Amino acid sequence: MGAGVSSPNKAENEEGSISQSSRPGLGDIPESCISSLFMNLDPPDICKLARVNRAFHRASSADFVWESKLPPSYKFLADKVLGEENIATMTKKEIYAKLSLPNRFDGGAKEVWLDKCSGQVCLFMSSKSLKITGIDDRRYWNYIPTEESRFKSVAYLQQMWWVEVVGELEFEFPAGSYSLVFRLQLGKASKRLGRRVCNVDQVHGWDIKPVRFQLSTSDGQHSLSECYLRGPGKWVYYHVGDFVVEKPNELTNIKFSLAQIDCTHTKGGLCIDSAIICPTEFNERLKQS
């Protein structure tokens, strides 16, 4: 009797287990569908979902997924920092991963990478890549080593009447709005007994007349501004101007400068670290850093 009563429950349990085991799971989704889904996600989210299971991991490596995350001008950037021979043996995921890291070019004087979310370029140009009036005369300028620069050295002005720094760059930028800024400091920083100190004894002349910043592009965009240098002992980002790239597969030539050429007084105590081109939305982050 007991056996007769329990058998229906047993049958129900077996049917339940069979129906549960036959339900589709994440592992049953076709890789092509997962890859199509990944094309609508940002790279950081793709990397997180790649850990779900093997199917997601394989789908996350599809070339067409990562080619959709690379900007149309990525081949120009890849050729410049990776080399054509290396590109031929790399997957699109490997190319994206490499371009998302800081890469040096032009003999190590410049550094560039792709922002992982926007796909736009961030580019740093060291003081050695800029044309600085009088830089070869040690009475006026010196390159000094420092850990406070990503390039491990900055140009330091002791004293001069005519201060002019000019930069020029020809580059294929992904479409978008960009800002150009100078990273400058009044005073010469060093370490004493493990603590940062900044010598401002040679800082003078920057409160008499403002510095003029200029930017122009090959497609006719211009920017001009003036401001006084401020904040002795601190690195400050000075905004030069903005420009917009609408044709990503064309070279854009950019010329920019800072100048204080009023020869009625000398200027001194200025450190020039770099010029930076970044997406305009990052400009506020630089000001807060």
BAFI-3210 file (N, C-alpha, C; in Angstrom, 3 decimals, decimal comma, padded with zeros to 6 digits):
// residues 289
n [1|2|3|4|5|6|7|8|9|10|11|12|13|14|15|16|17|18|19|20|21|22|23|24|25|26|27|28|29|30|31|32|33|34|35|36|37|38|39|40|41|42|43|44|45|46|47|48|49|50|51|52|53|54|55|56|57|58|59|60|61|62|63|64|65|66|67|68|69|70|71|72|73|74|75|76|77|78|79|80|81|82|83|84|85|86|87|88|89|90|91|92|93|94|95|96|97|98|99|100|101|102|103|104|105|106|107|108|109|110|111|112|113|114|115|116|117|118|119|120|121|122|123|124|125|126|127|128|129|130|131|132|133|134|135|136|137|138|139|140|141|142|143|144|145|146|147|148|149|150|151|152|153|154|155|156|157|158|159|160|161|162|163|164|165|166|167|168|169|170|171|172|173|174|175|176|177|178|179|180|181|182|183|184|185|186|187|188|189|190|191|192|193|194|195|196|197|198|199|200|201|202|203|204|205|206|207|208|209|210|211|212|213|214|215|216|217|218|219|220|221|222|223|224|225|226|227|228|229|230|231|232|233|234|235|236|237|238|239|240|241|242|243|244|245|246|247|248|249|250|251|252|253|254|255|256|257|258|259|260|261|262|263|264|265|266|267|268|269|270|271|272|273|274|275|276|277|278|279|280|281|282|283|284|285|286|287|288|289]
n.u [000,831|001,903|003,948|002,501|001,377|003,562|004,768|003,575|004,500|007,201|007,411|006,581|008,686|010,794|009,980|010,012|012,734|013,727|012,521|013,662|016,386|016,359|015,891|016,864|020,095|022,594|024,779|023,752|023,215|023,811|027,094|027,349|025,157|025,759|028,094|027,020|025,502|027,552|028,596|027,133|027,942|030,164|033,766|034,853|032,625|032,292|034,583|034,034|031,753|032,876|033,782|031,720|031,100|032,496|031,479|030,755|033,271|034,668|033,093|033,637|036,057|035,830|036,743|035,158|033,749|035,620|036,679|034,605|034,836|037,150|038,386|037,642|040,066|042,033|044,062|046,038|047,037|047,827|049,815|051,693|052,492|052,688|053,617|053,606|054,238|053,838|051,103|049,920|049,972|048,363|045,291|042,119|041,248|043,625|044,980|043,332|043,614|046,329|046,511|045,043|046,681|049,307|051,454|054,634|056,014|057,754|060,497|060,183|059,362|056,727|053,471|050,719|047,307|044,217|041,124|039,199|036,429|035,302|036,680|038,257|041,282|044,004|046,726|050,084|052,647|055,992|058,211|060,525|059,704|058,784|059,271|061,364|062,242|065,620|066,408|068,772|070,692|072,320|072,381|069,882|067,856|067,266|067,184|065,743|065,883|063,046|060,649|058,090|057,108|055,731|057,490|059,885|061,542|061,760|061,513|063,279|063,093|065,421|065,968|064,799|064,194|062,523|060,042|058,975|057,137|056,578|054,495|053,844|051,794|050,900|048,262|046,020|043,014|040,434|036,927|035,434|035,362|038,102|040,485|043,280|045,961|048,484|050,852|052,129|054,435|055,225|058,266|060,808|060,705|061,800|063,162|063,591|064,930|063,079|060,737|058,605|059,727|059,604|061,405|061,070|062,533|063,513|061,263|059,632|058,185|055,859|053,532|053,224|052,572|050,152|050,303|050,192|048,159|047,836|046,093|045,750|044,266|044,590|042,241|041,123|040,311|040,537|042,004|042,439|043,803|044,427|046,185|047,266|050,044|049,857|049,734|052,346|054,611|052,888|051,621|049,906|047,188|046,888|044,517|044,572|043,043|040,176|039,281|037,518|037,091|035,857|036,218|037,464|039,350|041,262|044,294|045,022|046,454|047,990|048,807|050,289|050,881|052,626|053,307|055,233|056,302|056,979|059,417|060,083|060,575|062,120|061,500|061,153|061,866|060,122|058,636|058,242|056,337|054,681|052,597|049,177|046,745|043,410|040,148|037,522|035,753|037,360|038,779|037,921|038,506|041,290|041,762|040,987|042,781]
n.v [-001,199|001,211|001,427|001,749|004,236|005,960|005,850|007,533|010,095|009,764|009,458|011,992|013,539|012,607|013,403|016,162|016,627|015,901|017,790|020,137|019,780|019,846|022,440|025,384|026,955|029,542|028,547|027,463|029,407|030,534|031,246|033,220|034,840|035,833|037,267|039,212|040,588|041,603|043,569|045,789|046,672|048,298|048,009|047,410|046,134|043,936|042,453|041,728|040,070|038,035|036,212|034,601|032,004|029,367|029,695|032,409|033,465|032,659|033,957|036,575|037,050|037,397|038,706|040,599|041,787|043,307|044,889|046,598|048,215|049,565|052,690|054,227|055,168|053,528|052,012|053,757|054,663|052,196|051,370|053,332|052,962|050,218|048,883|047,650|044,954|043,604|043,983|042,349|039,812|039,849|039,545|041,321|041,891|041,774|043,897|046,030|045,870|046,456|049,048|050,404|050,831|052,987|054,063|054,672|056,876|058,448|058,402|058,116|060,528|061,194|060,084|057,870|056,719|054,805|055,810|053,692|053,747|055,859|055,587|057,512|059,454|059,875|061,932|062,624|065,018|065,403|067,822|067,787|067,341|069,704|072,980|075,134|078,359|079,233|076,912|075,472|076,938|076,952|078,937|079,856|077,798|074,451|070,880|069,003|066,146|064,323|062,644|063,414|063,713|061,938|061,488|061,609|063,829|067,430|070,662|073,414|076,812|079,233|082,054|084,579|086,884|086,631|084,409|081,593|078,886|076,356|074,031|071,312|069,039|066,288|064,211|061,376|061,618|059,990|060,623|063,419|065,738|067,628|068,725|070,873|071,175|072,715|071,430|072,883|074,323|076,616|077,126|074,885|071,577|069,205|066,513|066,350|064,845|062,834|064,206|066,245|069,241|072,598|074,840|078,204|080,419|081,498|082,228|084,632|087,538|086,609|087,679|090,125|090,491|088,698|085,268|084,264|081,979|079,917|078,185|076,375|074,713|072,575|072,608|075,062|075,865|077,923|079,219|081,480|082,707|084,310|084,275|084,662|083,023|080,807|079,680|078,809|076,103|074,029|071,703|072,786|072,720|074,308|075,573|075,555|075,471|074,257|071,733|070,248|067,087|065,922|064,347|061,390|059,797|061,345|063,255|065,537|068,620|070,237|073,209|074,845|077,036|078,722|081,898|084,584|087,418|089,966|092,198|093,988|093,084|090,412|086,850|083,933|080,714|078,682|075,534|073,254|070,620|069,028|068,938|068,300|066,401|065,617|063,999|066,402|066,200|065,218|067,306|068,662|066,760|066,806|069,333|068,913|067,081]
n.w [000,000|000,954|-000,853|-003,157|-002,761|-002,670|-005,148|-007,201|-006,358|-006,627|-009,359|-010,151|-009,128|-010,660|-013,214|-012,803|-012,352|-014,811|-016,491|-015,485|-016,032|-018,740|-019,403|-021,171|-020,810|-020,073|-021,370|-023,647|-025,480|-028,730|-029,956|-031,877|-031,407|-028,887|-029,472|-031,153|-029,305|-027,704|-029,325|-028,790|-026,364|-023,990|-023,976|-021,270|-020,089|-021,764|-021,183|-018,545|-018,833|-020,267|-018,477|-017,730|-018,885|-021,002|-023,586|-023,657|-023,266|-025,592|-027,503|-026,855|-028,005|-030,679|-033,839|-035,224|-033,192|-031,737|-033,707|-034,124|-031,936|-032,283|-033,513|-036,743|-037,754|-036,742|-037,906|-038,752|-036,282|-035,171|-036,985|-036,454|-033,756|-033,280|-035,539|-038,880|-039,478|-037,040|-036,636|-038,523|-037,445|-035,256|-033,372|-033,559|-031,019|-029,558|-030,746|-029,985|-027,187|-026,908|-028,000|-026,151|-024,076|-022,787|-025,330|-026,621|-029,104|-031,890|-031,132|-028,395|-027,436|-027,473|-026,349|-026,606|-026,418|-026,679|-025,385|-023,376|-023,187|-024,788|-027,187|-028,257|-028,787|-026,503|-026,023|-025,276|-025,323|-024,863|-023,273|-024,733|-027,285|-028,165|-029,630|-028,201|-027,597|-027,343|-026,017|-026,232|-025,003|-022,090|-020,233|-019,992|-020,240|-018,980|-019,050|-016,605|-014,466|-013,212|-011,166|-011,358|-013,841|-016,591|-018,576|-017,338|-017,285|-017,359|-018,954|-017,765|-017,039|-016,259|-016,434|-018,661|-021,366|-023,595|-023,987|-025,534|-026,704|-028,964|-030,637|-032,914|-034,660|-036,670|-037,308|-037,381|-036,053|-034,169|-034,706|-033,021|-030,208|-029,066|-026,570|-025,997|-023,809|-021,729|-019,432|-016,715|-014,321|-011,769|-010,320|-009,007|-008,329|-005,849|-003,840|-000,352|002,345|001,955|001,546|-000,498|-001,850|-003,075|-004,889|-005,221|-005,713|-008,109|-009,470|-011,236|-012,830|-014,054|-013,187|-014,252|-016,975|-018,967|-020,163|-023,536|-025,246|-028,092|-030,722|-033,742|-036,551|-039,473|-040,892|-040,520|-037,936|-035,041|-032,018|-029,340|-026,373|-023,185|-020,085|-016,658|-015,213|-012,446|-008,972|-007,578|-007,157|-007,734|-010,115|-012,936|-015,213|-018,209|-020,301|-023,763|-026,135|-028,045|-030,468|-033,223|-034,672|-037,608|-039,821|-039,633|-041,026|-042,151|-042,183|-039,598|-039,101|-036,458|-034,843|-032,115|-029,292|-026,597|-025,261|-023,947|-024,662|-024,037|-023,808|-021,804|-019,329|-017,450|-017,275|-015,206|-013,594|-014,503|-015,141|-017,754|-018,581|-020,419|-023,402|-023,893|-025,560|-025,424|-025,135|-025,026|-022,873|-020,886|-019,943|-017,631|-015,706|-015,739|-014,671|-012,072|-011,156]
ca.u [000,000|002,789|004,678|001,574|001,148|004,770|005,225|003,242|005,399|008,508|007,302|006,542|010,035|011,624|009,562|010,486|014,177|013,974|012,136|014,630|017,651|016,185|015,722|018,066|020,880|023,459|025,693|023,062|023,074|024,815|028,165|027,095|024,199|026,493|028,982|026,187|025,170|028,759|028,839|026,394|028,453|031,490|034,814|034,940|031,515|032,578|035,589|033,383|030,873|033,685|034,057|030,503|031,368|033,381|030,838|030,896|034,696|034,998|032,390|034,262|037,305|035,534|037,364|034,204|033,352|036,628|036,827|033,551|035,248|038,282|037,954|037,944|041,459|042,930|045,213|047,088|047,613|048,490|051,065|052,646|053,015|052,892|054,340|052,767|054,525|053,203|049,646|049,491|049,897|047,559|043,832|041,582|041,204|044,998|045,284|042,603|044,229|047,626|046,302|044,432|047,767|050,198|052,473|055,548|056,442|058,660|061,685|059,833|059,018|055,265|052,795|049,326|046,483|042,790|040,257|038,447|034,984|034,914|037,391|039,007|042,716|044,673|048,087|050,980|053,870|056,962|058,855|061,576|059,085|058,354|060,307|061,468|063,244|066,767|066,548|070,141|071,577|072,179|072,212|068,449|067,042|067,885|066,310|066,045|065,174|062,029|059,664|056,761|056,739|055,658|058,666|061,030|062,309|061,014|062,333|063,215|063,576|066,028|065,621|064,846|063,305|061,587|059,639|058,076|057,125|055,726|054,339|053,123|051,493|050,036|047,760|044,651|042,249|039,044|035,972|035,072|035,839|039,339|041,078|044,744|046,388|049,879|051,087|053,196|054,608|056,136|059,123|061,525|060,444|062,799|062,879|064,553|064,602|061,885|059,565|058,636|059,893|059,632|062,175|060,420|063,387|063,707|059,967|059,369|057,788|054,623|052,382|053,235|051,797|049,652|050,843|049,246|048,052|047,206|045,916|045,127|044,261|044,691|040,915|040,658|039,864|041,494|041,703|043,396|043,431|045,511|045,983|048,469|050,441|049,483|049,954|053,726|054,809|051,890|051,407|048,618|046,837|046,429|043,747|044,993|041,902|039,467|039,062|036,594|037,456|034,656|036,650|038,461|040,352|042,122|045,287|044,780|047,675|047,700|049,892|049,906|052,006|052,493|054,307|055,266|057,443|057,145|060,824|060,311|060,930|062,511|060,655|061,970|061,320|059,013|058,830|057,340|056,331|054,142|051,343|048,275|045,506|042,506|038,740|037,132|035,096|038,380|039,433|037,573|039,251|042,668|041,778|040,794|043,854]
ca.v [000,000|002,391|001,546|002,269|005,673|006,750|005,785|008,738|011,203|009,488|009,756|013,447|014,056|012,282|014,277|017,509|016,710|015,841|019,073|021,160|019,552|020,137|023,874|026,010|027,815|030,492|027,811|027,051|030,547|030,480|032,232|034,342|035,744|036,506|038,240|040,340|041,338|042,300|044,734|046,928|046,935|048,896|047,006|046,899|045,209|042,708|041,699|041,158|038,985|036,941|035,272|033,845|030,604|029,232|030,262|033,872|033,776|032,530|035,018|037,865|037,178|037,515|039,869|041,645|042,496|044,298|045,862|047,598|049,103|050,357|053,825|054,021|055,523|052,761|051,473|054,788|054,613|050,903|051,398|054,251|052,505|048,770|048,427|046,894|043,523|043,076|044,022|041,230|038,573|040,093|039,595|042,661|042,057|042,072|045,259|046,949|045,845|047,139|050,481|050,991|051,098|054,056|053,632|055,747|056,963|059,581|058,295|058,179|061,910|061,309|058,898|057,899|055,540|054,954|055,730|052,444|053,974|056,723|055,239|058,671|059,423|060,720|062,052|063,469|065,419|065,849|069,118|067,596|067,319|071,070|073,938|076,121|079,369|079,299|075,694|074,962|077,817|076,553|080,112|080,126|076,595|073,161|069,727|068,454|064,883|064,351|061,565|064,017|063,708|060,610|061,390|061,596|065,072|068,631|071,816|074,418|078,140|079,987|083,462|084,946|087,973|086,177|083,028|081,090|077,426|076,044|072,611|070,980|067,612|065,824|062,956|060,971|061,495|059,533|061,733|063,890|067,044|067,487|069,893|070,867|071,879|072,643|071,117|073,791|074,576|077,676|076,584|073,637|070,624|068,180|065,813|066,566|063,962|062,073|065,073|067,115|070,675|073,313|076,080|079,233|081,608|082,081|082,540|086,072|088,104|086,044|088,441|091,456|090,370|087,329|084,398|084,083|080,620|079,883|076,887|076,415|073,421|072,663|072,819|076,421|076,156|078,774|079,567|082,408|083,092|084,816|084,172|084,734|081,756|080,880|078,498|078,332|074,842|073,033|071,503|073,353|072,470|075,536|075,266|076,313|075,587|073,041|071,540|069,156|066,234|065,377|063,378|060,624|059,124|062,356|063,839|066,887|069,290|071,119|074,076|075,468|077,754|079,644|082,947|085,827|087,994|091,370|092,288|095,020|092,428|089,009|085,820|082,796|079,744|077,937|074,146|072,792|069,161|068,443|069,389|067,144|066,416|064,617|064,329|067,608|065,834|064,906|068,542|068,944|065,807|067,288|070,478|068,440|066,165]
ca.w [000,000|001,030|-002,111|-004,164|-002,536|-002,903|-006,536|-007,987|-005,978|-007,210|-010,799|-010,304|-008,886|-011,815|-014,313|-012,470|-012,566|-016,247|-017,091|-015,067|-016,720|-020,166|-019,608|-021,752|-019,931|-020,761|-022,236|-024,875|-026,402|-029,804|-029,815|-032,786|-030,742|-027,804|-030,109|-031,608|-028,092|-027,257|-030,175|-028,222|-025,015|-023,876|-023,735|-019,892|-019,837|-022,513|-020,430|-017,363|-019,252|-020,805|-017,388|-017,406|-019,242|-022,151|-024,773|-023,569|-023,423|-027,015|-028,231|-026,550|-028,760|-032,103|-034,465|-035,603|-031,969|-031,354|-034,786|-033,928|-030,843|-032,762|-034,353|-038,168|-038,047|-035,863|-038,644|-038,699|-034,940|-034,999|-037,764|-035,826|-032,453|-033,241|-036,720|-039,812|-039,379|-035,831|-036,787|-039,368|-036,658|-034,053|-033,497|-033,303|-029,569|-029,130|-031,204|-029,112|-025,858|-026,977|-028,239|-024,956|-023,133|-023,259|-026,284|-027,010|-030,500|-032,172|-030,296|-026,976|-027,053|-027,417|-025,827|-027,051|-026,199|-026,899|-024,210|-023,509|-023,278|-025,900|-028,408|-028,721|-028,510|-025,508|-026,539|-024,487|-026,017|-023,862|-023,523|-025,744|-028,614|-028,448|-030,014|-027,131|-027,943|-026,441|-025,225|-026,301|-024,228|-020,685|-019,369|-019,881|-020,055|-018,686|-018,833|-015,288|-014,224|-012,159|-011,161|-011,465|-015,255|-017,201|-019,435|-016,421|-017,316|-017,754|-019,330|-016,697|-017,403|-015,161|-016,659|-020,080|-021,730|-024,627|-023,720|-026,573|-026,855|-030,117|-030,945|-034,141|-034,738|-037,743|-036,757|-037,708|-034,814|-034,244|-034,681|-031,691|-029,758|-028,296|-025,920|-025,874|-022,601|-021,298|-018,015|-016,310|-012,887|-011,349|-009,275|-009,305|-007,249|-005,541|-002,585|000,720|003,467|001,607|001,381|-001,674|-001,634|-004,343|-004,830|-006,036|-005,666|-009,441|-010,072|-011,324|-014,112|-014,611|-012,701|-014,877|-018,212|-019,132|-021,215|-024,654|-025,763|-029,413|-031,373|-035,065|-037,233|-040,927|-041,481|-040,281|-036,575|-034,327|-030,629|-028,742|-025,008|-022,349|-018,633|-015,833|-014,588|-011,037|-008,132|-007,458|-006,453|-008,128|-011,543|-013,356|-016,616|-018,840|-021,501|-024,939|-027,034|-028,446|-031,903|-033,529|-035,809|-038,248|-040,830|-038,883|-041,854|-042,757|-041,289|-039,078|-038,657|-035,328|-034,373|-030,846|-028,680|-025,463|-025,439|-023,169|-025,374|-023,652|-023,407|-020,797|-018,069|-017,579|-016,657|-014,789|-012,643|-015,103|-015,573|-018,810|-018,625|-021,645|-023,989|-023,851|-026,336|-024,860|-025,371|-024,299|-021,611|-019,889|-019,532|-016,238|-014,865|-015,621|-013,763|-010,701|-010,769]
c.u [000,868|003,529|003,801|001,342|002,345|005,182|004,816|004,147|006,757|008,513|007,299|007,928|010,934|011,293|010,070|011,966|014,514|013,659|013,113|015,937|017,561|015,976|016,993|018,761|021,742|024,404|025,074|022,880|024,150|025,851|027,938|026,132|024,886|027,393|028,209|025,780|026,354|029,034|028,137|026,868|029,807|032,518|034,932|033,836|031,723|033,559|034,987|032,530|031,645|033,984|032,863|030,693|032,227|032,791|030,968|032,350|035,102|034,350|033,055|035,554|037,079|036,108|036,351|033,684|034,333|036,913|035,766|033,902|036,429|037,773|038,313|039,405|042,465|044,167|046,369|047,806|048,387|049,810|052,136|053,281|053,297|053,735|053,491|052,979|053,840|051,689|049,146|049,307|049,004|046,070|043,371|041,507|042,585|045,404|044,614|043,262|045,552|047,454|045,666|045,455|048,622|051,306|053,319|055,805|057,252|059,845|061,416|059,429|057,517|054,672|051,307|048,623|045,036|042,056|039,299|036,947|034,590|035,552|038,169|040,452|043,073|046,152|048,888|052,228|054,840|057,555|059,935|061,016|058,624|059,543|060,310|062,588|064,351|067,044|067,985|071,139|071,344|072,126|070,729|067,634|067,896|066,810|066,702|065,249|064,168|061,094|058,246|056,277|056,704|056,847|059,980|061,952|061,405|062,007|062,156|063,862|064,143|065,666|065,756|063,881|062,166|061,265|058,604|058,251|056,112|055,692|053,572|052,965|050,582|049,589|046,361|043,906|040,901|038,109|035,630|035,634|037,036|039,765|042,587|045,118|047,895|049,917|052,339|053,261|055,569|056,941|059,708|061,402|061,602|062,383|064,010|064,100|063,274|060,636|059,735|058,768|059,987|060,329|061,554|061,248|063,525|062,391|059,757|058,866|056,458|053,368|052,300|052,387|051,327|050,397|049,768|049,319|047,309|047,131|045,278|045,231|044,243|043,344|040,288|040,140|040,963|041,028|042,814|042,906|044,667|045,179|047,324|048,774|050,282|049,952|051,382|053,802|053,827|051,818|049,995|048,420|046,219|045,786|044,164|043,819|041,297|039,404|038,203|037,078|036,175|034,990|037,795|039,552|041,260|043,093|044,863|046,102|047,319|048,961|049,422|051,133|051,605|053,605|054,094|056,503|057,566|058,550|061,107|060,690|061,297|061,485|061,538|061,223|060,174|059,448|057,784|057,440|055,888|052,966|050,472|047,071|044,628|041,072|038,310|036,491|036,101|039,029|039,157|038,307|040,680|042,758|041,692|041,921|045,041]
c.v [001,253|002,584|002,133|003,747|006,501|006,786|006,999|009,923|011,018|009,825|011,251|014,057|013,808|013,171|015,705|017,666|016,687|017,179|020,178|021,016|019,884|021,611|024,477|026,926|028,762|029,805|027,380|028,191|030,452|031,594|033,446|035,353|036,532|037,591|039,458|041,223|042,182|043,552|045,982|047,307|047,621|047,811|046,529|045,901|043,883|041,835|041,061|039,946|037,801|035,879|034,367|032,358|030,574|029,853|031,783|034,273|033,707|033,647|036,376|038,088|037,346|038,806|040,980|042,416|043,625|045,299|046,953|048,581|049,984|051,520|053,568|054,284|054,681|052,251|052,470|054,731|053,321|050,847|052,230|053,666|051,006|048,256|047,505|045,392|042,909|043,002|042,794|039,943|038,704|040,023|041,014|042,930|042,420|043,488|046,280|047,029|046,605|048,645|051,174|051,270|052,246|053,491|054,829|055,706|058,238|059,574|058,404|059,558|062,133|059,989|058,995|056,615|055,869|054,901|054,558|052,658|054,773|056,317|056,396|058,595|060,340|060,741|063,045|063,749|066,017|067,200|068,991|067,522|068,704|071,940|075,078|077,094|079,402|078,028|075,171|075,812|077,554|077,738|080,360|078,884|075,389|072,084|069,118|067,164|065,019|063,161|062,103|064,132|062,276|060,386|061,495|062,804|066,211|069,706|072,892|075,721|078,845|081,467|083,796|086,093|087,479|084,706|082,602|079,587|077,085|074,533|072,426|069,475|067,346|064,411|062,669|060,710|060,833|060,740|062,115|065,259|066,853|068,823|069,737|071,722|071,750|072,271|071,875|073,904|075,736|077,141|075,247|072,699|069,645|067,495|066,055|065,776|063,229|062,901|065,962|068,564|071,346|074,656|077,102|080,518|082,293|082,449|084,052|086,417|087,619|086,786|089,829|091,481|088,913|086,574|084,230|082,641|080,654|078,454|077,103|075,033|073,631|072,869|074,144|076,745|076,936|079,008|080,448|082,799|083,593|084,593|084,284|083,351|081,892|079,631|078,012|077,035|073,753|072,924|071,959|073,063|073,733|075,214|076,168|076,530|074,232|072,957|070,298|068,406|065,603|064,318|062,544|059,972|060,102|062,910|065,244|067,456|070,320|071,895|074,788|076,115|078,418|080,661|084,073|086,555|089,499|091,528|093,438|094,408|090,970|088,117|084,648|081,855|078,913|076,534|073,806|071,283|068,644|069,256|068,152|067,393|065,287|064,958|065,488|067,295|065,512|066,154|068,873|067,994|066,275|068,448|070,034|067,557|066,919]
c.w [000,000|-000,266|-003,191|-004,026|-002,948|-004,365|-007,371|-007,667|-006,612|-008,695|-011,053|-010,133|-010,082|-013,007|-014,088|-012,747|-014,046|-016,901|-016,733|-015,842|-018,203|-020,454|-020,198|-020,742|-020,742|-021,732|-023,549|-025,871|-027,476|-029,656|-030,710|-032,179|-029,632|-028,383|-030,591|-030,435|-027,645|-028,085|-029,650|-026,822|-025,076|-023,565|-022,284|-019,557|-020,570|-021,733|-019,178|-017,746|-019,825|-019,750|-017,079|-017,680|-020,503|-023,408|-024,798|-023,796|-024,896|-027,828|-028,030|-027,326|-030,254|-032,685|-034,748|-034,385|-031,681|-032,455|-034,669|-032,823|-031,246|-033,616|-035,809|-038,522|-037,267|-036,596|-038,661|-037,362|-034,730|-035,760|-037,060|-034,561|-032,386|-034,401|-037,574|-039,691|-038,162|-035,974|-037,540|-038,588|-035,420|-034,356|-033,213|-031,793|-029,037|-029,544|-030,301|-027,741|-025,851|-027,150|-027,039|-023,858|-023,654|-024,141|-026,689|-028,516|-030,680|-031,216|-028,814|-026,504|-026,937|-026,932|-026,159|-026,657|-026,513|-025,578|-024,388|-023,681|-024,519|-027,225|-028,995|-028,224|-027,346|-025,891|-025,712|-025,312|-024,996|-024,232|-024,598|-027,153|-029,044|-028,845|-029,005|-027,467|-026,886|-025,663|-025,206|-025,522|-022,742|-019,722|-019,087|-019,497|-019,679|-018,671|-017,499|-015,068|-013,087|-012,292|-011,316|-012,903|-015,760|-018,126|-018,654|-016,538|-017,758|-018,174|-018,267|-017,157|-016,166|-015,278|-018,130|-020,327|-022,611|-024,387|-024,762|-026,736|-027,942|-030,328|-032,231|-034,221|-035,926|-037,392|-037,293|-036,404|-035,081|-034,138|-033,245|-031,402|-028,827|-027,683|-025,906|-024,674|-022,424|-019,816|-017,570|-014,787|-012,684|-010,170|-009,686|-008,117|-007,086|-004,244|-001,590|001,931|003,228|001,402|000,160|-001,250|-002,998|-004,163|-005,773|-006,081|-007,023|-010,133|-010,065|-012,719|-014,665|-014,151|-013,326|-016,139|-018,359|-020,229|-022,285|-025,151|-027,099|-029,942|-032,729|-035,702|-038,747|-041,599|-041,050|-038,893|-035,834|-032,896|-030,092|-027,354|-024,278|-020,882|-017,920|-015,268|-013,084|-010,277|-008,056|-006,656|-006,812|-009,654|-011,898|-014,841|-017,201|-020,184|-022,653|-025,890|-027,337|-029,967|-032,099|-034,764|-036,361|-039,295|-040,244|-039,720|-042,598|-041,721|-040,882|-038,589|-037,587|-034,971|-033,107|-030,214|-027,378|-025,595|-024,443|-023,667|-025,138|-023,075|-022,440|-019,448|-018,334|-016,873|-016,264|-013,856|-013,171|-015,504|-016,631|-018,886|-019,986|-022,166|-024,152|-024,746|-025,819|-025,236|-024,483|-022,955|-020,508|-019,320|-018,072|-015,284|-014,667|-014,631|-012,307|-010,221|-010,202]
res [m|g|a|g|v|s|s|p|n|k|a|e|n|e|e|g|s|i|s|q|s|s|r|p|g|l|g|d|i|p|e|s|c|i|s|s|l|f|m|n|l|d|p|p|d|i|c|k|l|a|r|v|n|r|a|f|h|r|a|s|s|a|d|f|v|w|e|s|k|l|p|p|s|y|k|f|l|a|d|k|v|l|g|e|e|n|i|a|t|m|t|k|k|e|i|y|a|k|l|s|l|p|n|r|f|d|g|g|a|k|e|v|w|l|d|k|c|s|g|q|v|c|l|f|m|s|s|k|s|l|k|i|t|g|i|d|d|r|r|y|w|n|y|i|p|t|e|e|s|r|f|k|s|v|a|y|l|q|q|m|w|w|v|e|v|v|g|e|l|e|f|e|f|p|a|g|s|y|s|l|v|f|r|l|q|l|g|k|a|s|k|r|l|g|r|r|v|c|n|v|d|q|v|h|g|w|d|i|k|p|v|r|f|q|l|s|t|s|d|g|q|h|s|l|s|e|c|y|l|r|g|p|g|k|w|v|y|y|h|v|g|d|f|v|v|e|k|p|n|e|l|t|n|i|k|f|s|l|a|q|i|d|c|t|h|t|k|g|g|l|c|i|d|s|a|i|i|c|p|t|e|f|n|e|r|l|k|q|s]
***
